[in-house]
Amino acid sequence: MSKKNKKTARRQPSPAPKAEAAVKTIATEEKKCMVEYVTVNVISLFVFLAFGYIALMGFFQTSVIDPNAYVSEKILYQSDIVPLNIVFTVLFVIILFALRKKYDFFAKINIHIAEASVAVLAVVLGLIWVCTVRSVPAADSANLFEAAAGAAQGKYEALRDGQAFYNHSFYSDYNYFNFYPFQLGFVAFSEFIYRIFGADSSMPIQIINVLCVGASYFALARITRLLFKRKSIEFIAILMLAGCLQPILFCTFAYGNIIGMCCAIWASLFLIKYFQTEEYKWLAPCGVLLVLSIFVKYNNMIYLAAFVIMLLVHTFKRKKWQSVAFAAALVAVAIGSNSLVIMHYESRAETEYASGVSQVLYLDLGMQESYMAPGWYTTIAKDTYIQSQLDNDLANERAWENIGERMEAFGDLDYALDFYSKKILSQWNEPTYESIWVSKVKQHTIDDDKAPGHTKNISTEEMKGLGEAVYRQSLGQLLELHFAFYMQIIYILFAVGIYLLFINRKTNIETVLLPLVLLGGFSYHLLFEGKSQYILTYIPLLIPTAAYAMNVIVFGEYKKLKKLIAKLNFIPKKSKAQGG
C-alpha cells in the first residue's frame, strides 16, 4: 500500500463494532410472518405521520406557557425564526460528522460504565433539584398526599364525604375519590412509603421519583442495546438521555407519573427479552412491573394495550399460545387489582365510592375549548358528574349530547383542523412539558431560622439559590432554549428513525413496541383530555429509535450519493477553444 493510501485509510473511521448481546437471541433468518409484517408496518406508518407532523411543525412554531397567565397554564403559539432553526440543525449535523472522526476514541469507552453513569447523573441532578426547591403538593397531588399520609396514621377523614379534606368545596363536599377512584392505587403505594419514612412531607415520594428516572434511563439504554445490538447506537442513546432533563425536573411532582413510567419501561425491557429469547422467566417480572405501573398511574393502560397487541402478533408469529394466556392474565390482574384497592379503602374508611368520572366524560372534555388550550382541562366533566348526582348513566347521557354538539361544530373542517392541530402542538410541542411549572406555581418548604427544628412555607418569589436561578433568572431561560432545540432534534431523528426502520426492514414486534406505546399516547390525548405534562413520560421513549437514526446518518456509507458525485466529476468541461 502506498503512503498516500495508508494515510487515507487512517482517516477512515473504523466500522461501528457490535455490542455484545445482553441475551442470546433467537434466529432472525426465519420466514417472515405476514401478520407481523402488516401489523408493525401499519403501526410504523401512523407513527411516522403523527411524529413527522410534530417534527415538521417544530421548525415553524413552539408552544409556550404564557408568562402573563403562568399559573393558569395558558398556552401561546409562538412563531419560530425558520432560517435560524435550519442553521442550528445544519450546524448540529456538521458537528455529528466532525465527531465521526473521533469515533475510535468513543469506541474505547466502557458501555457498562456509560450506562451506569447516565443513571447516576440523573439521580445526582434530581436529588439536588428536589432537595433544593422542596416543593409542597397542591391540587390533585395534595389530595393524594393528604389521603395517603392520613391513612398511614390511621386517619381517614380525607377519604370520606362531607369532611374538611383538601379543596372539598371544589368537589361540593363529595369526596375526591368519588370522582377519581383509580387514584387509590397511588394512595396505597404512597401510604406504604409514608409508613416507612414518615408522613410529614411528600419528600420520600419525590426522592423515589428521582431514583426511578435514573432506573428508567438505565433500562432505556439496555433496550437500545437489545433492539439494535450496536455499541455505537447505545452510546448515542446514552448521550441523548443525558440531555433529557425534563423528567428530572418533574420529580418534584408527588404523583404516579414518574414511578409508573419507570415500571412500564422495565416491563418493556423484559417483554423484549421474552420476544428475543422465548424464555418464560422474563414474563413474571414483565407482568409484575406492568401491573405496578398501572396501579400507580392508570393511564399506563396504554402500555397494557400495546403489550397485548404485540403478544397477539407474537402468537401468530411463533405459535406460542402462552403469549395469549399471558396477555389475558395481564388484563385480568390489571383491572382486578384496581378494583381490589378501591374495595380495600372503602372498607378501611367505612365509606363507598361512586364509579368515577367515565371515559365518555373525558372524551367530552377533550373536545371542548379551554382557556388553556383546545382540549385541555375545564370543569365540564366534574360539573356534569355533580349535576348528575354521581350517576354515571345520566352523566354519560348528557356528555353524549355535548359530544354531538361538538361534532356539529367540527363539521366546519377548517375549525376542526385548527382545533386539533393546536391541541396536538400545545401538548407535544411545548418542550418543557410543564416540568418547571409543576413546582414553580407551588409553595416551597425551608427551615425556619426563628424556630430551629421547624419548617415554613414560602412562595416562589421568595426562593433563593438554584430555585431562584431556574424560576426567575437566566438559568431557566437557558433550560427552555435547551429543551426547544433538544426536542426539535429528537423529533426529527425519531421520525427519520421510523422511516429507516421500514426501508431497512427492521420493523418487528420488538423495534415497534415503544413506538406503538407512543402512538397510543398520541391517540389517547388527541381524543381525550390533553396537557403537555401528560406527554412528559412518553418523551424518553423516543430516544432508542432516534439514536438508531443518528447512527445511520453518521456512519452511513452513502454509496448512491458517492456514485452521483463521481458521475458529476466525470462530466467533461468545455475548453477555452470551445468558448468555455
C-alpha positions in Angstrom: 0.0 0.0 0.0 1.3 3.4 -0.9 1.9 6.1 1.7 -1.0 8.1 0.3 -3.3 5.1 0.6 -2.1 4.4 4.1 -2.9 8.0 5.1 -6.3 7.8 3.5 -7.0 4.5 5.3 -6.1 6.1 8.7 -8.6 8.9 8.1 -11.5 6.4 7.6 -13.5 5.8 10.8 -13.5 2.2 11.7 -16.8 0.5 11.4 -19.0 0.6 14.5 -18.5 -2.6 16.4 -21.4 -4.6 17.6 -22.1 -4.6 21.3 -22.1 -7.9 23.0 -25.7 -9.1 23.1 -27.2 -8.8 26.5 -29.1 -12.0 26.0 -28.9 -14.8 23.5 -31.5 -14.2 20.8 -33.5 -16.5 18.5 -32.6 -16.9 14.9 -33.6 -13.9 12.7 -33.3 -15.6 9.3 -36.7 -17.3 9.6 -39.5 -16.7 7.2 -41.4 -13.5 7.8 -44.8 -13.7 9.4 -47.4 -11.9 7.3 -49.4 -10.8 10.4 -46.3 -9.3 12.0 -45.3 -7.7 8.7 -48.6 -6.0 8.1 -49.2 -5.0 11.8 -45.8 -3.4 12.5 -45.7 -1.6 9.2 -49.2 -0.1 9.5 -48.2 1.0 13.1 -45.0 2.5 11.7 -46.9 4.4 9.0 -49.2 6.0 11.6 -46.3 6.8 13.9 -44.4 8.4 11.1 -47.3 10.5 10.1 -48.0 11.7 13.6 -44.5 12.5 14.7 -43.4 13.6 11.3 -46.1 16.3 11.6 -44.8 17.3 15.0 -41.2 17.4 13.8 -42.1 19.5 10.8 -44.2 22.0 12.8 -41.4 22.3 15.3 -39.5 24.2 12.6 -42.2 26.8 12.4 -43.6 27.3 15.9 -43.1 26.5 19.6 -45.9 26.3 22.2 -45.1 28.1 25.5 -46.8 28.8 28.8 -48.0 32.4 28.7 -45.8 34.3 31.3 -48.7 36.7 31.9 -51.1 33.8 32.7 -48.5 31.3 34.0 -50.4 29.8 36.9 -53.5 29.2 34.8 -51.4 27.3 32.2 -52.5 29.3 29.2 -50.6 28.2 26.1 -49.3 30.6 23.4 -48.3 29.5 19.9 -45.1 31.4 19.1 -43.7 31.6 15.5 -40.1 30.5 15.2 -37.4 32.0 13.1 -37.3 29.3 10.5 -33.9 30.2 8.9 -32.4 30.1 12.4 -33.8 26.7 13.1 -32.4 25.4 9.8 -29.0 26.9 10.6 -28.9 25.3 14.0 -29.9 21.9 12.5 -27.3 22.1 9.8 -24.6 23.0 12.5 -25.8 20.0 14.5 -25.3 17.7 11.5 -21.8 19.2 10.9 -20.9 18.5 14.5 -22.1 15.0 14.2 -19.9 14.3 11.2 -16.9 16.0 12.9 -17.4 13.6 15.9 -17.3 10.7 13.4 -13.6 11.3 13.1 -13.2 10.8 16.8 -15.1 7.6 16.8 -12.0 5.5 17.8 -11.8 7.5 21.0 -15.5 7.0 21.9 -15.3 3.3 20.9 -12.9 2.7 23.8 -15.5 3.9 26.4 -16.8 1.0 28.5 -20.5 0.8 27.6 -21.5 -0.6 31.0 -19.8 2.3 32.8 -21.6 4.7 30.4 -25.0 3.0 31.3 -24.4 3.4 35.0 -23.1 6.9 34.5 -26.2 8.3 32.9 -28.3 6.7 35.7 -26.1 8.2 38.4 -26.1 11.6 36.6 -29.9 11.7 36.5 -30.1 10.7 40.2 -27.5 13.3 41.3 -29.2 16.1 39.4 -32.6 15.0 40.6 -31.6 14.9 44.2 -30.0 18.4 44.0 -33.2 19.7 42.5 -35.8 18.2 44.7 -33.8 18.8 47.9 -33.2 22.4 46.9 -36.7 23.6 45.9 -38.6 21.3 48.4 -42.0 21.6 46.6 -45.2 21.4 48.6 -48.1 19.4 46.9 -51.1 21.2 45.6 -54.3 20.4 43.7 -54.6 16.6 42.9 -51.2 15.8 44.4 -52.3 17.4 47.6 -55.5 15.3 47.7 -53.4 12.2 47.2 -50.8 13.2 49.8 -53.4 14.1 52.4 -55.2 10.7 51.9 -52.0 8.6 52.0 -50.4 10.4 54.9 -53.6 10.3 56.9 -54.2 6.6 56.2 -50.6 5.9 57.2 -51.5 7.4 60.6 -54.9 5.7 60.8 -56.8 8.8 59.9 -59.5 8.5 57.1 -61.2 11.9 57.0 -59.6 12.7 53.6 -61.3 9.5 52.3 -64.9 10.4 53.3 -67.6 12.6 52.0 -68.5 15.8 53.9 -65.2 16.1 55.7 -62.8 19.1 55.6 -60.4 17.4 53.1 -58.2 19.4 50.7 -60.3 21.5 48.3 -63.5 20.0 49.5 -65.7 22.9 48.3 -64.4 22.4 44.7 -66.0 19.0 44.8 -69.2 20.1 46.5 -68.2 18.1 49.6 -68.2 14.9 47.7 -65.0 13.0 48.4 -62.3 13.4 45.7 -62.2 9.6 45.2 -65.8 9.5 44.1 -64.5 11.3 41.0 -61.2 9.5 40.6 -61.2 6.2 42.4 -58.4 4.9 40.2 -56.1 7.2 42.1 -56.3 5.0 45.1 -53.6 2.7 43.7 -51.1 5.6 44.1 -52.5 6.3 47.5 -51.8 2.7 48.5 -48.3 2.9 47.2 -47.7 6.3 48.9 -49.2 5.1 52.2 -46.7 2.2 52.2 -43.8 4.6 51.7 -45.0 7.1 54.3 -45.4 4.3 56.9 -41.6 3.6 56.4 -40.2 7.1 56.0 -42.7 9.3 57.8 -45.7 11.3 56.6 -44.5 14.8 57.4 -43.9 15.7 53.7 -44.0 14.3 50.2 -40.2 14.3 50.0 -40.0 10.4 50.2 -42.1 10.1 47.0 -40.0 12.9 45.3 -36.8 11.0 46.1 -38.3 7.8 44.8 -39.2 9.7 41.6 -35.5 10.7 41.2 -34.4 7.1 41.6 -37.0 6.0 39.1 -35.7 8.4 36.5 -32.2 7.0 36.9 -33.5 3.5 36.6 -35.6 4.4 33.6 -32.6 5.8 31.7 -30.6 2.7 32.5 -33.4 0.5 31.2 -33.7 2.5 28.0 -30.0 2.2 27.3 -30.4 -1.6 27.7 -33.4 -1.6 25.5 -31.4 0.2 22.8 -28.7 -2.5 23.0 -31.3 -5.3 22.8 -33.0 -3.8 19.8 -30.0 -2.8 17.6 -27.1 -4.7 19.1 -24.6 -2.0 18.3 -22.4 -0.2 20.8 -22.4 3.0 18.9 -26.2 3.2 18.9 -26.4 2.6 22.6 -23.7 5.1 23.3 -25.7 7.7 21.2 -28.8 6.9 23.2 -26.9 7.4 26.4 -25.8 10.8 25.3 -29.4 11.7 24.4 -30.7 10.5 27.7 -28.1 12.7 29.5 -29.7 15.7 27.8 -33.2 14.7 28.7 -33.7 16.9 31.7 -37.4 17.4 31.8 -38.2 14.2 33.7 -35.5 15.1 36.3 -37.2 18.5 36.9 -40.6 16.8 37.0 -39.5 14.7 40.1 -40.9 17.4 42.4 -44.4 16.3 41.4 -45.6 13.8 44.1 -47.7 11.8 41.7 -47.6 8.5 39.9 -46.2 9.7 36.5 -42.5 9.0 37.0 -42.9 5.9 39.1 -45.3 4.4 36.6 -43.0 5.4 33.7 -40.1 3.5 35.3 -42.1 0.4 36.0 -43.6 0.4 32.4 -40.2 0.9 30.8 -38.7 -2.0 32.7 -41.7 -4.1 31.9 -41.0 -3.3 28.2 -37.4 -4.4 28.6 -38.4 -7.8 29.9 -41.1 -8.2 27.2 -38.5 -7.5 24.5 -36.2 -10.1 26.2 -39.1 -12.6 26.1 -39.7 -11.9 22.4 -36.0 -12.4 21.6 -35.3 -15.5 23.7 -38.7 -17.1 24.2 -37.7 -17.8 27.8 -40.8 -17.6 30.0 -38.8 -16.4 33.0 -39.0 -12.9 31.6 -42.8 -12.8 31.7 -43.0 -12.8 35.5 -41.1 -9.5 36.1 -42.7 -8.1 33.0 -46.2 -8.7 34.4 -45.5 -7.6 37.9 -43.9 -4.3 36.8 -46.6 -3.6 34.2 -49.4 -4.1 36.8 -47.5 -1.9 39.3 -47.1 0.8 36.7 -50.9 0.8 36.1 -51.5 0.6 39.9 -49.7 3.9 40.5 -50.7 5.6 37.2 -53.9 4.3 35.5 -53.0 5.9 32.2 -50.4 3.2 31.7 -53.2 1.1 30.5 -51.8 2.4 27.2 -48.8 0.2 27.7 -51.1 -2.7 28.5 -52.9 -2.2 25.2 -49.6 -2.2 23.3 -48.3 -5.3 25.1 -51.5 -7.2 24.3 -51.3 -6.3 20.6 -47.7 -7.4 20.4 -48.3 -10.6 22.3 -51.1 -11.5 20.0 -48.8 -10.9 17.0 -46.2 -13.0 18.7 -48.7 -15.8 19.0 -49.3 -15.8 15.2 -45.6 -15.4 14.5 -44.2 -18.2 16.8 -47.4 -20.2 17.6 -46.7 -19.6 21.2 -50.2 -19.8 22.8 -48.6 -19.0 26.2 -48.4 -15.4 24.9 -52.2 -15.2 24.6 -52.6 -16.6 28.1 -50.1 -14.1 29.4 -51.9 -11.2 27.7 -55.3 -12.4 29.2 -53.7 -12.6 32.6 -52.2 -9.1 32.3 -55.7 -7.7 31.5 -57.4 -9.5 34.3 -54.8 -8.7 37.0 -54.5 -5.0 36.0 -58.3 -4.5 36.1 -58.8 -6.7 39.2 -56.0 -5.0 41.3 -57.6 -1.6 40.7 -61.0 -2.9 41.9 -59.4 -4.6 45.0 -57.6 -1.5 46.2 -60.8 0.5 45.9 -62.7 -2.1 48.0 -59.8 -2.0 50.5 -60.0 1.7 51.1 -63.8 1.6 51.2 -63.6 -1.0 54.0 -61.0 0.9 56.0 -62.7 4.3 55.6 -66.1 2.8 56.1 -67.5 4.5 53.0 -68.5 3.7 49.5 -67.3 5.4 46.3 -69.1 6.1 43.1 -67.8 4.6 39.9 -66.0 7.8 39.0 -65.7 10.1 36.0 -66.1 8.0 32.9 -64.1 8.0 29.7 -67.2 9.4 28.0 -66.9 12.5 30.2 -63.2 12.7 29.4 -64.0 12.5 25.7 -66.4 15.3 26.1 -63.8 17.3 28.0 -61.2 16.6 25.3 -63.5 18.1 22.6 -64.1 21.4 24.4 -62.5 24.8 24.1 -60.4 25.7 27.2 -58.9 28.9 28.4 -55.6 26.9 28.5 -55.6 25.4 25.0 -58.1 23.3 22.9 -59.0 20.1 24.7 -57.1 21.0 27.9 -58.7 20.9 31.3 -62.1 22.5 32.1 -64.5 21.7 34.8 -67.1 20.3 32.4 -66.6 16.6 33.3 -66.7 17.3 37.1 -69.7 19.6 36.8 -71.6 17.2 34.6 -70.9 14.4 37.1 -72.0 16.5 40.1 -75.1 17.8 38.3 -76.0 14.1 37.6 -75.5 13.4 41.3 -72.7 11.0 40.5 -74.9 8.9 38.4 -72.7 7.6 35.5 -75.6 6.7 33.2 -77.2 10.1 33.4 -73.8 11.9 33.2 -72.8 9.9 30.1 -76.1 10.7 28.5 -75.5 14.4 29.0 -71.9 14.1 27.8 -73.1 12.4 24.6 -75.3 15.4 24.0 -72.3 17.7 24.4 -70.3 15.5 22.1 -73.0 15.6 19.4 -73.0 19.4 19.6 -69.2 19.5 19.2 -69.3 17.1 16.3 -71.7 19.5 14.6 -69.2 22.3 15.2 -66.4 20.2 13.7 -68.5 20.0 10.6 -66.6 23.2 9.8 -63.5 21.4 8.6 -61.2 24.5 8.9 -62.3 24.9 12.6 -61.8 21.1 13.2 -58.3 21.1 11.7 -57.3 24.3 13.7 -58.7 22.8 16.9 -56.9 19.5 16.7 -53.7 21.0 15.3 -53.5 23.3 18.2 -54.4 20.5 20.6 -51.5 18.4 19.3 -48.9 21.1 19.3 -49.9 22.5 22.7 -49.0 19.1 24.2 -46.2 17.7 22.1 -44.5 20.9 21.0 -44.4 22.5 24.5 -40.8 21.4 25.1 -40.7 21.9 28.9 -43.7 19.7 29.3 -44.5 21.7 32.4 -41.5 20.2 34.2 -40.6 23.6 35.7 -44.2 24.7 36.0 -45.3 21.9 38.4 -43.0 23.2 41.1 -42.8 26.9 40.2 -46.5 27.5 40.8 -46.4 25.9 44.3 -45.1 26.8 47.7 -41.8 25.5 49.0 -40.5 24.4 52.3 -37.5 25.9 54.1 -36.0 25.6 57.5 -37.4 28.2 59.9 -34.5 30.2 61.4 -36.7 31.6 64.1 -37.8 28.1 65.2 -35.0 25.6 65.0 -36.2 22.1 64.0 -39.3 23.5 62.3 -40.0 24.5 58.7 -42.2 27.1 57.0 -43.6 27.5 53.5 -42.5 30.3 51.2 -43.6 31.4 47.7 -41.6 31.0 44.5 -40.8 34.8 44.6 -39.0 34.2 48.0 -36.8 31.4 46.6 -33.1 31.9 46.6 -30.2 30.0 45.1 -30.9 27.3 42.4 -34.6 27.8 42.7 -34.4 31.5 42.0 -31.9 30.9 39.1 -34.4 28.4 37.4 -37.6 30.2 38.2 -36.7 33.8 37.8 -33.3 34.2 36.2 -31.2 33.2 33.2 -30.7 29.5 34.1 -34.5 29.0 33.5 -34.3 30.7 30.1 -31.2 28.6 29.2 -33.1 25.4 30.1 -36.0 26.5 27.9 -33.7 27.1 25.0 -32.1 23.7 25.5 -35.5 22.0 25.7 -36.7 23.7 22.5 -33.6 22.7 20.4 -33.3 19.3 22.0 -36.9 18.3 21.3 -36.7 19.6 17.7 -33.7 17.4 17.0 -35.2 14.4 18.9 -38.5 14.6 16.9 -36.7 14.8 13.6 -34.4 11.9 14.4 -37.3 9.8 15.7 -39.4 10.4 12.5 -36.3 9.6 10.4 -35.6 6.5 12.5 -39.1 5.1 11.9 -38.6 5.6 8.1 -35.2 4.0 8.3 -36.5 1.0 10.2 -39.0 0.5 7.5 -36.7 0.8 4.5 -34.0 -1.3 6.2 -36.6 -4.0 7.0 -36.0 -3.7 10.8 -39.7 -3.2 11.8 -40.8 -6.1 14.1 -42.7 -6.6 17.3 -39.5 -5.6 19.3 -38.5 -2.4 17.5 -42.1 -1.2 17.1 -43.2 -1.9 20.7 -42.2 1.6 22.2 -43.4 3.4 19.0 -46.8 1.7 19.5 -46.9 3.0 23.1 -46.1 6.5 21.7 -48.9 6.1 19.1 -51.3 5.1 21.9 -50.4 8.1 24.0 -50.7 10.4 20.9 -54.1 9.0 20.0 -55.5 9.0 23.6 -54.6 12.6 24.3 -55.7 13.7 20.9 -59.2 12.4 21.7 -59.4 12.8 25.5 -58.2 15.4 28.0 -54.8 16.9 27.0 -52.0 18.7 28.8 -48.3 18.9 28.0 -47.3 17.4 31.4 -49.2 14.2 30.4 -46.7 13.9 27.4 -43.6 14.1 29.5 -43.3 10.4 30.4 -43.5 9.5 26.7 -40.5 11.6 25.6 -37.7 9.3 26.8 -39.4 6.5 24.7 -38.4 8.4 21.5 -34.7 8.0 22.2 -33.8 4.4 21.1 -35.3 5.0 17.6 -33.8 8.5 17.4 -30.3 7.0 18.4 -30.7 4.4 15.6 -31.4 7.2 13.1 -28.4 9.2 14.2 -26.1 6.2 14.0 -27.3 5.5 10.4 -26.7 9.2 9.4 -23.3 9.4 11.0 -21.9 6.0 9.9 -23.8 5.6 6.6 -21.7 4.7 3.6 -23.8 6.9 1.2 -22.9 4.7 -1.8 -25.5 6.2 -4.1 -24.5 9.8 -3.2 -20.9 9.0 -3.8 -21.7 7.5 -7.2 -23.7 10.6 -8.1 -20.8 12.8 -7.1 -18.4 10.6 -9.1 -20.5 10.9 -12.2 -20.7 14.7 -11.8 -16.9 14.8 -11.6 -16.6 13.0 -14.9 -18.7 15.5 -16.8 -16.3 16.9 -19.4 -15.6 20.6 -19.0 -15.6 22.9 -22.0 -12.2 24.0 -23.2 -11.3 27.6 -23.8 -11.1 26.9 -27.5 -14.8 25.8 -27.3 -15.7 29.1 -25.7 -15.8 27.7 -22.2 
